[in-house]
């Protein structure tokens, strides 16, 4: 498995880290990590994808925040530098929220962007 990357190019808030830990525990697999990937598509050009993952590939960077691990592949990382991932549970919804300084526009649902 890859070593935890030194200088984080993305950030996971404490609330997001706590949610990752809770989701992994609910799956009965406390070693699961949050994978964030960017793919082509969505209403604004690129789309964010979240999943729980137990595997790391050679082109992944692994960052640790508050006891939770975040995995991002090299290609996605180019579009995510400086991004903060938060977890918000409010009257509207409970979800991971992305603040990406590289996004020149985003869609209304917040899951796709253009750079």
Backbone torsions as a table, in degrees:
resi	resn	phi	psi	omega
1	UNK	NA	143.0	179.8
2	UNK	-62.9	152.4	175.6
3	UNK	-72.6	154.8	174.8
4	UNK	-64.1	129.1	-177.6
5	UNK	-63.7	148.4	-175.7
6	UNK	-70.6	-71.0	-174.6
7	UNK	-98.2	112.8	-177.8
8	UNK	-65.2	130.3	175.2
9	UNK	-95.2	-10.7	173.9
10	UNK	-131.5	160.7	-177.7
11	UNK	-126.6	146.2	174.0
12	UNK	-119.5	122.7	-179.8
13	UNK	-70.8	167.6	178.9
14	UNK	-61.4	-41.5	179.4
15	UNK	-62.0	-41.1	179.2
16	UNK	-67.9	-41.4	178.6
17	UNK	-62.1	-43.6	178.9
18	UNK	-61.8	-37.8	179.2
19	UNK	-68.1	-40.8	177.4
20	UNK	-60.2	-45.5	179.8
21	UNK	-61.7	-42.1	179.6
22	UNK	-65.7	-42.0	179.3
23	UNK	-65.0	-42.2	178.9
24	UNK	-64.0	-41.5	178.6
25	UNK	-64.5	-39.6	179.3
26	UNK	-63.7	-30.3	177.2
27	UNK	-80.2	-9.2	-176.9
28	UNK	76.1	18.0	-177.8
29	UNK	-133.1	81.3	-174.2
30	UNK	-63.5	-12.3	179.5
31	UNK	-88.5	-0.5	179.1
32	UNK	-63.5	145.7	179.9
33	UNK	-116.7	156.8	174.4
34	UNK	-85.9	122.8	176.7
35	UNK	-102.3	128.3	174.3
36	UNK	-114.9	125.0	179.8
37	UNK	-132.6	152.0	175.9
38	UNK	-113.9	133.5	176.7
39	UNK	-131.6	160.2	176.5
40	UNK	-69.8	142.6	178.8
41	UNK	126.0	-169.5	-176.1
42	UNK	84.3	169.1	-175.1
43	UNK	-75.3	-10.6	-179.6
44	UNK	-116.7	4.3	176.1
45	UNK	118.0	-45.5	177.0
46	UNK	-125.3	152.9	-178.5
47	UNK	-130.4	138.6	175.9
48	UNK	-84.7	144.2	174.5
49	UNK	-133.7	132.2	177.6
50	UNK	-114.3	142.0	171.7
51	UNK	-155.8	160.0	171.8
52	UNK	-92.9	134.0	-173.5
53	UNK	-141.1	142.5	177.5
54	UNK	-107.2	-2.8	-176.7
55	UNK	-115.0	151.3	177.8
56	UNK	-127.4	136.3	177.9
57	UNK	-102.9	173.4	-177.6
58	UNK	-64.6	-25.0	-179.0
59	UNK	-98.6	17.7	178.2
60	UNK	-96.8	148.7	168.6
61	UNK	-112.5	137.8	-179.5
62	UNK	-117.1	126.3	178.2
63	UNK	-119.9	144.1	179.0
64	UNK	-117.3	131.9	179.8
65	UNK	-136.6	122.4	174.4
66	UNK	51.9	34.8	177.7
67	UNK	89.0	-3.7	177.9
68	UNK	-110.3	148.5	179.6
69	UNK	-108.4	140.1	177.1
70	UNK	-116.0	130.7	-179.7
71	UNK	-115.1	130.4	177.8
72	UNK	-137.1	131.3	177.3
73	UNK	-76.6	158.0	-175.9
74	UNK	-57.2	-41.2	-178.2
75	UNK	-64.6	-46.0	179.2
76	UNK	-65.6	-36.1	-176.3
77	UNK	-59.2	-34.3	178.1
78	UNK	-58.6	-32.6	-179.1
79	UNK	-92.4	-5.5	-174.2
80	UNK	-115.5	1.8	-177.2
81	UNK	-55.6	127.0	179.7
82	UNK	87.4	3.1	-176.9
83	UNK	-77.0	144.0	173.8
84	UNK	-116.1	130.9	176.1
85	UNK	-107.4	124.2	-179.7
86	UNK	-120.5	164.0	172.8
87	UNK	-121.4	126.2	-177.0
88	UNK	-123.6	132.3	176.9
89	UNK	-125.3	97.6	-177.9
90	UNK	-130.4	-170.3	-177.7
91	UNK	-63.7	-27.3	-177.6
92	UNK	-79.0	-43.9	-177.1
93	UNK	-175.3	165.4	171.2
94	UNK	-114.1	117.5	-176.0
95	UNK	-163.5	162.9	170.4
96	UNK	-76.3	137.6	179.0
97	UNK	-120.6	139.7	-175.8
98	UNK	-113.0	129.2	172.1
99	UNK	-112.5	100.8	-175.1
100	UNK	-110.3	111.0	-179.3
101	UNK	-69.5	-12.0	179.8
102	UNK	-87.0	-12.1	-178.2
103	UNK	-78.2	121.3	178.1
104	UNK	-84.1	-23.6	172.5
105	UNK	-155.8	156.4	178.3
106	UNK	-132.8	160.8	176.7
107	UNK	-85.1	170.4	-178.1
108	UNK	-64.0	-30.3	-178.3
109	UNK	-82.3	-14.8	176.7
110	UNK	82.0	6.4	-179.0
111	UNK	-101.7	-3.9	175.4
112	UNK	-137.2	158.6	-174.9
113	UNK	-154.7	167.2	170.5
114	UNK	-121.8	151.4	-177.4
115	UNK	-124.8	NA	NA
